[in-house]
Amino acid sequence: MKLLAGFPAGGAIDVVARRIAEFVRGVAADTAVVENKAGAGGRIAIDTLRHGPADGSQWLVTPGSMIVIYPHVYTRLSYDPVKDLVPVAQIATVPLALAVGPAVPAQVGDVKAFVAWLRANPTALNVGSPAAGNITHFLTYLLQKSSGLPLQHVPYRGSAPAIADLLGGQIPAVINPITDMLPHLSGGKLRVLGVTARERSGFVPEVPTFLEQGMPEVLGSEWIGMFARPGTPAPHIDRMSTVVRAALRTPAVKESFARLALVPAELDGAALATKIRSELAGWREVSRTFGFRLDE
């Protein structure tokens, strides 16, 4: 059995796929390996699944942005997220947050104060994110809309360079997975001002949500799910869904996810399908006002 991951080894998607593969091995398959099909923002892995066998030997582990946001961003997308992918299970939720670095004065301690500081410093309106066209980019737009400020989105090739520039003072702020912020919190150079989920994150429990801070529009979380190719026998899909959700209840997987600031999700395929339909509709409305498109 192969678990396809559309991103390089060592990243969150790769680590999640490997933890699931370890549990699946010997339970749902004699062997289970992760195959990294990195490139094109994860789309290569989706195409590999689509053109592969529909016999339960290949499964896709992917972020939700590729399912619920990419269809509204790319003018030419090779796949239809509803017709070409069968939801198996949601594996994890990825908490996202706004963080500021040393370019922002220490007395700026919440989102309201940050917005006030930006108004007083119109040359410091840059907000970084790990990529263009994913949920962190869309959240930057929602922050712009909610604050009324002409924010300038700065896309990076991943979280690591975005955080590096934040810590170096090249950009004042980022919207990024909390995962990549945790190692830098103790030093004080990086400060988390607002969480974009409906509820506070257990990884930074002292940080209020945007909702609590009067900006309910700035709302959204990334998630990681597993998908099968259409035509895969239903018993195979049901079996894998059950096995994956059982893995999420084991101490080893919970501990591994906690180190990445991931929250096990444990949604089955039907619940994930409902979530996808809702989020596709929600981000479609945001996209219509945002107007951002990619032609590649």
C-alpha positions in Angstrom: 0.0 0.0 0.0 1.2 3.5 -0.8 0.2 6.7 0.9 0.8 9.6 -1.5 2.0 12.9 0.0 2.3 15.9 -2.2 5.0 17.6 -0.2 8.7 16.9 0.7 9.9 14.6 3.5 10.0 16.2 6.9 7.0 18.5 6.5 3.7 18.1 8.4 2.0 16.2 5.6 4.8 13.8 5.3 5.0 13.2 9.0 1.2 12.7 9.3 1.3 10.2 6.4 4.2 8.3 8.0 2.4 8.0 11.3 -0.7 6.6 9.6 1.4 4.3 7.5 3.1 2.9 10.6 -0.3 2.1 12.1 -1.8 0.7 8.8 1.2 -1.6 8.3 0.2 -5.1 9.5 -3.4 -4.0 10.2 -4.8 -3.1 6.8 -1.8 -4.1 4.6 1.3 -6.2 4.8 3.4 -3.2 3.9 2.6 0.5 3.8 5.0 3.2 2.5 4.8 6.9 2.0 5.6 8.1 -1.5 6.4 11.8 -1.7 5.1 13.3 -4.9 6.2 16.9 -4.2 5.6 19.7 -6.6 2.9 22.0 -8.0 1.6 22.9 -4.6 0.6 19.2 -3.9 -1.3 18.8 -7.2 1.1 16.2 -8.5 0.1 13.8 -5.8 -3.5 14.3 -6.6 -2.9 13.5 -10.3 -0.9 10.4 -9.3 -3.9 9.1 -7.3 -6.4 10.0 -10.2 -4.3 8.0 -12.7 -3.4 5.2 -10.4 -5.2 1.9 -9.7 -8.6 2.0 -8.0 -8.0 -1.2 -5.9 -7.2 0.3 -2.5 -3.4 0.2 -3.0 -3.0 4.0 -3.2 -4.3 6.7 -0.9 -3.8 10.4 -0.8 -2.9 12.5 2.3 -3.4 16.2 1.5 -4.2 19.6 3.0 -7.7 20.9 2.7 -6.7 24.0 0.8 -6.1 21.9 -2.3 -9.7 20.6 -2.0 -11.7 23.7 -1.0 -9.7 26.7 -2.1 -7.6 25.7 -5.2 -10.8 25.2 -7.3 -11.5 28.9 -6.8 -7.9 30.1 -7.4 -6.6 28.1 -10.4 -8.0 29.0 -13.8 -6.9 25.5 -15.1 -7.1 22.8 -12.5 -6.6 19.2 -13.6 -9.0 17.7 -11.0 -12.5 18.2 -9.7 -12.3 17.9 -5.9 -15.8 16.4 -5.7 -15.8 14.1 -8.7 -12.2 13.0 -8.7 -11.6 12.4 -5.0 -13.5 10.2 -2.5 -13.2 11.4 1.1 -12.0 8.7 3.4 -11.3 10.5 6.7 -10.2 13.8 8.1 -7.0 13.2 10.0 -6.1 16.4 11.7 -6.8 20.1 12.0 -4.0 22.6 11.6 -4.4 25.7 13.9 -3.4 29.0 12.2 -2.6 32.3 13.7 -1.3 35.8 13.2 2.2 36.4 14.6 4.4 39.4 14.7 8.2 39.7 15.1 10.8 42.2 16.3 9.7 44.8 13.6 6.6 45.4 15.7 7.0 47.1 19.1 6.7 44.9 22.2 3.7 46.9 23.5 1.6 45.7 20.6 0.0 42.7 22.3 -3.2 42.0 20.5 -4.9 42.3 17.1 -6.5 45.7 17.9 -3.2 47.2 18.9 -1.5 45.7 15.8 -4.1 47.3 13.5 -3.6 50.7 15.3 0.1 50.3 14.8 -0.3 49.6 11.1 -2.5 52.7 10.7 0.3 54.7 12.2 3.0 53.0 10.1 1.6 52.7 6.6 5.0 51.5 5.2 4.7 48.4 7.3 1.7 46.8 5.8 3.3 43.6 4.6 1.9 40.3 5.9 3.7 37.0 4.9 2.3 33.5 4.4 3.7 30.2 3.4 2.2 30.3 -0.1 0.0 32.2 -2.6 -3.5 30.9 -3.1 -3.9 28.8 0.0 -5.9 29.4 3.2 -3.3 31.6 4.9 -3.4 33.9 1.9 -7.2 34.0 2.0 -7.0 34.8 5.7 -4.7 37.7 5.0 -7.3 39.0 2.6 -10.0 38.6 5.3 -7.8 40.5 7.7 -7.4 43.3 5.1 -11.1 43.4 4.6 -11.9 43.4 8.3 -9.3 46.0 9.3 -9.9 48.3 6.3 -6.2 48.4 5.7 -4.5 48.0 2.3 -2.3 45.0 3.4 0.3 43.7 1.1 0.5 39.9 1.0 4.0 38.4 0.8 4.0 34.8 -0.4 6.9 32.5 0.6 7.8 29.0 -0.5 6.8 27.4 2.8 6.6 28.3 6.4 10.4 28.2 7.2 11.4 31.1 5.0 8.4 33.1 6.1 9.3 32.6 9.8 12.9 33.3 9.1 12.1 36.7 7.6 9.7 37.4 10.4 12.4 36.7 13.1 14.9 38.8 11.1 12.6 41.8 11.0 12.2 41.8 7.2 8.4 41.6 7.5 6.3 42.6 10.5 3.8 39.8 10.5 2.8 36.4 9.2 -0.4 34.3 9.1 1.0 30.8 9.5 0.4 27.4 11.0 1.1 27.5 14.8 3.2 24.4 14.3 6.1 26.4 12.9 5.8 29.2 15.6 6.1 27.0 18.7 9.9 26.6 18.7 10.3 30.4 18.7 7.8 31.5 21.3 10.1 31.1 24.4 12.6 33.5 23.0 10.1 36.4 22.8 11.1 37.5 19.2 7.8 36.0 17.9 4.5 36.9 19.4 1.1 35.3 18.5 -1.6 37.9 18.5 -4.7 36.1 17.3 -5.9 32.6 16.4 -8.1 32.2 13.3 -10.2 29.2 14.6 -13.6 29.5 16.4 -12.0 28.4 19.7 -8.6 29.1 21.2 -5.8 26.7 20.6 -4.5 24.4 23.4 -1.0 25.1 22.1 -1.3 28.9 22.8 -4.3 29.0 25.2 -3.5 32.5 26.3 -4.0 33.9 22.8 -7.6 35.0 22.0 -9.3 34.2 18.7 -10.0 36.9 16.1 -13.7 36.4 17.0 -13.0 37.3 20.6 -11.1 40.4 19.4 -14.0 41.7 17.3 -13.0 40.4 13.9 -15.3 37.4 13.3 -14.6 37.5 9.5 -11.0 36.3 10.0 -12.0 32.7 10.5 -10.6 29.5 9.0 -8.3 26.5 9.8 -6.3 24.2 7.6 -7.0 20.5 7.8 -5.4 17.3 6.6 -7.5 14.5 5.0 -7.2 11.1 3.3 -8.8 10.4 -0.1 -9.2 7.5 -2.5 -9.7 7.3 -6.2 -13.3 7.0 -7.5 -14.0 3.4 -8.2 -12.2 2.1 -5.2 -14.4 -0.6 -3.7 -16.5 0.7 -0.8 -15.4 -2.0 1.6 -11.8 -0.9 1.1 -12.7 2.7 1.8 -14.7 1.8 4.9 -11.9 -0.4 6.2 -9.3 2.3 5.7 -11.5 5.0 7.3 -12.0 2.8 10.4 -8.2 2.0 10.6 -7.2 5.7 10.3 -9.6 6.9 12.9 -8.4 4.1 15.2 -4.8 5.3 14.7 -5.8 8.8 15.8 -6.8 7.4 19.2 -3.4 5.8 19.9 -1.0 7.5 22.3 1.8 7.3 19.8 -0.1 9.2 17.1 -1.5 11.7 19.6 2.0 12.5 20.9 3.4 12.8 17.4 0.7 15.1 16.3 1.0 17.2 19.5 4.7 17.9 18.6 3.5 19.4 15.3 0.6 21.3 17.0 -1.9 19.2 15.1 -5.3 18.3 16.5 -6.6 14.7 15.6 -9.9 15.1 13.8 -11.4 11.6 13.4 -14.1 12.5 10.9 -15.3 9.6 8.6 -15.7 10.0 4.9 -19.3 11.1 5.0 -18.7 13.8 7.6 -15.6 15.0 5.6 -17.7 15.1 2.4 -20.2 17.4 4.2 -17.4 19.6 5.5 -15.9 19.9 2.0 -19.3 20.9 0.4 -19.7 23.6 3.1 -16.2 25.0 2.8 -16.2 25.0 -1.0 -19.3 27.2 -0.9 -17.9 29.4 1.8 -14.5 30.0 0.2 -16.3 30.5 -3.2 -18.0 33.6 -1.7 -14.7 34.9 -0.4 -13.0 34.2 -3.7 -15.6 36.3 -5.6 -14.8 39.4 -3.5 -11.1 38.6 -3.3 -10.6 38.1 -7.1 -7.2 36.4 -6.8 -6.4 33.9 -9.6 -3.5 31.9 -10.7 -2.9 30.8 -14.3 -0.3 28.2 -13.9 
